[in-house]
Amino acid sequence: MFTFTEEQEMLRKVIREFVEAEVAPKAQEWDEANHCPVELFPMLGEMGIVGTFVPEEYGGAGLGFVERSICLEELARHSAGLAITVMAHQLCMGGILNFGSEEQKKKYLPDLATGKKIGSLSLTEATGGSNFMGQKSTGEYKDWQWVINGRKCFITNSHLADVDLWTVITGQNEKGKPIMTAFIIDKDTPGHTAGRTEHKLGLCSSNTGDVSCVNVKLSPQQMLSQEGDGPKIALSTIQEVGRAGMSAICLGILRGCLEESVKFSNERIIYGKPLNKLMNIQFTIAENKLDYESAKLLTYRAASMKDKGLLCACEFALAKYAGNEGAIRAAKRTIDMMGGYGVINEYPIGRFLRDTLAGSTAGGTSDILKVVIAAETLKR
Ligand SMILES: Cc1cc2nc3c(=O)[nH]c(=O)nc-3n(C[C@H](O)[C@H](O)[C@H](O)COP(=O)(O)OP(=O)(O)OC[C@H]3O[C@@H](n4cnc5c(N)ncnc54)[C@H](O)[C@@H]3O)c2cc1C
């Protein structure tokens, strides 16, 4: 049975107060203006929200994945766009922390963990999303340097990141299979540029777009881990940092749906009584509560397993699947419950539905998550 410690409850309280004061009042405005509020990053850094799981020796808060999930849930309760910005930044830090050399950790983590710099993880390409070994970007070793070419798409923080992790194909093994290798690329490296910005259905206060490398020259010191370690780095970062983060973000949206449904049904008077006197409206509240509580258990159980060093690929897949599908159901149910008001943008519920749908593929589509869950279950 999972329970929060007193320190974790205290952390939640502090983050909630911050989010209610600094994020909630502006979240709708950021969404409408497609504005990613990176101006908050130094403050989020100071509070330990961006560097939650990074050890103190590298400038982080030295906490665990349960604490990280608390922070992301609280951010996403009011702005899933800001939450995914932080989450994607943490993908970059997670990759460097888990696979970087001591020199790379010392060079990059302190500025990232304190929010002075922004990170991104560039894996997806037009030919390689779920099928990430289908990537075509290349790295060629010439004249003592790696020369990187290719284009990534759907990258969160594409236009904001100072530090960008890339995976590229650096050759073929004896069986003719691609060898994938990861590199750390600094924003101002010549040839590394952000391309088109995507205009999305939701998560509009996050930045998503293309990033290209044209003859980007990197010293061998920019390689992350060894040649050929790209799949290991990408899979572990997506499964344990990305999926974990997305499950907490879905949970925040779910709590938003639950709280908005309670608030609206208390305040709306129909037939001279609050809306929640109708039994079908009570069913909506009960179903929203069930979706939230079950996703919460799965999310924090997976995070606490990760903190204990246990295998948790299946648990994170379950948590993200339950959270994402639950948030879609809860948002739709709440919109229905609200009648005409449900589609009025003055209420955040429409944004919650758009944000959930927009975040569905990040960290793995629901079908990919089911493939992971089934494979792990059959294996056990
Ligand atoms: C808002 C947002 C932010 C993102 N941020 C990042 C980021 O920061 N970095 C990054 O690298 N990427 C990012 N992505 C990309 C994301 O990881 C991909 O969208 C995701 O991996 C799916 O790939 P795809 O879009 O190419 O879809 P596809 O892989 O083409 O999937 C199409 C359909 O095929 C199904 N499918 C695919 N393979 C299988 C299979 N084996 N079995 C069953 N069904 C299958 C899928 O479920 C889906 O329904 C982001 C995407 C979005 C929308």
The ligand as an SDF file (V2000), in Angstrom:
LIG
                    3D

 53 58  0  0  0  0  0  0  0  0999 V2000
    2.8210   17.0630  -27.8050 C   0  0  0  0  0  0  0  0  0  0  0  0
    3.8900   16.1140  -28.2130 C   0  0  0  0  0  0  0  0  0  0  0  0
    5.1630   16.2120  -27.6450 C   0  0  0  0  0  0  0  0  0  0  0  0
    6.1850   15.3550  -28.0430 C   0  0  0  0  0  0  0  0  0  0  0  0
    7.4310   15.5180  -27.5240 N   0  0  0  0  0  0  0  0  0  0  0  0
    8.4580   14.7620  -28.0020 C   0  0  0  0  0  0  0  0  0  0  0  0
    9.8050   14.9940  -27.5740 C   0  0  0  0  0  0  0  0  0  0  0  0
   10.0640   15.8720  -26.7370 O   0  0  0  0  0  0  0  0  0  0  0  0
   10.7840   14.2300  -28.1020 N   0  0  0  0  0  0  0  0  0  0  0  0
   10.5500   13.2590  -29.0360 C   0  0  0  0  0  0  0  0  0  0  0  0
   11.4770   12.6170  -29.4620 O   0  0  0  0  0  0  0  0  0  0  0  0
    9.2850   13.0080  -29.4560 N   0  0  0  0  0  0  0  0  0  0  0  0
    8.2410   13.7490  -28.9750 C   0  0  0  0  0  0  0  0  0  0  0  0
    6.9610   13.5270  -29.4200 N   0  0  0  0  0  0  0  0  0  0  0  0
    6.7200   12.4880  -30.4100 C   0  0  0  0  0  0  0  0  0  0  0  0
    6.0710   11.2570  -29.8040 C   0  0  0  0  0  0  0  0  0  0  0  0
    7.0030   10.5520  -29.0400 O   0  0  0  0  0  0  0  0  0  0  0  0
    5.5170   10.4390  -30.9760 C   0  0  0  0  0  0  0  0  0  0  0  0
    4.3910   11.1330  -31.4670 O   0  0  0  0  0  0  0  0  0  0  0  0
    5.1620    9.0270  -30.5830 C   0  0  0  0  0  0  0  0  0  0  0  0
    6.3130    8.2770  -30.3110 O   0  0  0  0  0  0  0  0  0  0  0  0
    4.3620    8.3180  -31.6800 C   0  0  0  0  0  0  0  0  0  0  0  0
    5.0590    8.3480  -32.8810 O   0  0  0  0  0  0  0  0  0  0  0  0
    4.3300    8.8740  -34.2210 P   0  0  0  0  0  0  0  0  0  0  0  0
    3.7090   10.1940  -33.9230 O   0  0  0  0  0  0  0  0  0  0  0  0
    5.2970    8.7890  -35.3150 O   0  0  0  0  0  0  0  0  0  0  0  0
    3.1290    7.8660  -34.4480 O   0  0  0  0  0  0  0  0  0  0  0  0
    3.2580    6.4060  -35.1190 P   0  0  0  0  0  0  0  0  0  0  0  0
    4.3550    5.6720  -34.4670 O   0  0  0  0  0  0  0  0  0  0  0  0
    3.3120    6.5850  -36.6050 O   0  0  0  0  0  0  0  0  0  0  0  0
    1.8700    5.7520  -34.7220 O   0  0  0  0  0  0  0  0  0  0  0  0
    0.7000    5.7840  -35.5790 C   0  0  0  0  0  0  0  0  0  0  0  0
   -0.2970    4.7580  -35.0450 C   0  0  0  0  0  0  0  0  0  0  0  0
    0.2610    3.4350  -35.1590 O   0  0  0  0  0  0  0  0  0  0  0  0
    0.1530    2.7530  -33.8940 C   0  0  0  0  0  0  0  0  0  0  0  0
    1.3190    1.8770  -33.7420 N   0  0  0  0  0  0  0  0  0  0  0  0
    2.6100    2.1670  -34.0410 C   0  0  0  0  0  0  0  0  0  0  0  0
    3.4000    1.1030  -33.7680 N   0  0  0  0  0  0  0  0  0  0  0  0
    2.6000    0.1310  -33.2680 C   0  0  0  0  0  0  0  0  0  0  0  0
    2.8300   -1.2030  -32.7980 C   0  0  0  0  0  0  0  0  0  0  0  0
    4.0630   -1.7390  -32.7630 N   0  0  0  0  0  0  0  0  0  0  0  0
    1.7660   -1.9200  -32.3680 N   0  0  0  0  0  0  0  0  0  0  0  0
    0.5200   -1.3750  -32.3790 C   0  0  0  0  0  0  0  0  0  0  0  0
    0.2400   -0.1220  -32.8200 N   0  0  0  0  0  0  0  0  0  0  0  0
    1.2650    0.6200  -33.2560 C   0  0  0  0  0  0  0  0  0  0  0  0
    0.1540    3.8660  -32.8630 C   0  0  0  0  0  0  0  0  0  0  0  0
   -0.4760    3.4490  -31.6550 O   0  0  0  0  0  0  0  0  0  0  0  0
   -0.6500    4.9480  -33.5800 C   0  0  0  0  0  0  0  0  0  0  0  0
   -2.0150    4.7200  -33.4060 O   0  0  0  0  0  0  0  0  0  0  0  0
    5.9160   14.3570  -29.0090 C   0  0  0  0  0  0  0  0  0  0  0  0
    4.6380   14.2450  -29.5590 C   0  0  0  0  0  0  0  0  0  0  0  0
    3.6490   15.1090  -29.1850 C   0  0  0  0  0  0  0  0  0  0  0  0
    2.2950   14.9860  -29.8190 C   0  0  0  0  0  0  0  0  0  0  0  0
  1  2  1  0
  2  3  1  0
  2 52  2  0
  3  4  2  0
  4  5  1  0
  4 50  1  0
  5  6  2  0
  6  7  1  0
  6 13  1  0
  7  8  2  0
  7  9  1  0
  9 10  1  0
 10 11  2  0
 10 12  1  0
 12 13  2  0
 13 14  1  0
 14 15  1  0
 14 50  1  0
 15 16  1  0
 16 17  1  0
 16 18  1  0
 18 19  1  0
 18 20  1  0
 20 21  1  0
 20 22  1  0
 22 23  1  0
 23 24  1  0
 24 25  2  0
 24 26  1  0
 24 27  1  0
 27 28  1  0
 28 29  2  0
 28 30  1  0
 28 31  1  0
 31 32  1  0
 32 33  1  0
 33 34  1  0
 33 48  1  0
 34 35  1  0
 35 36  1  0
 35 46  1  0
 36 37  1  0
 36 45  1  0
 37 38  2  0
 38 39  1  0
 39 40  1  0
 39 45  2  0
 40 41  1  0
 40 42  2  0
 42 43  1  0
 43 44  2  0
 44 45  1  0
 46 47  1  0
 46 48  1  0
 48 49  1  0
 50 51  2  0
 51 52  1  0
 52 53  1  0
M  END
$$$$
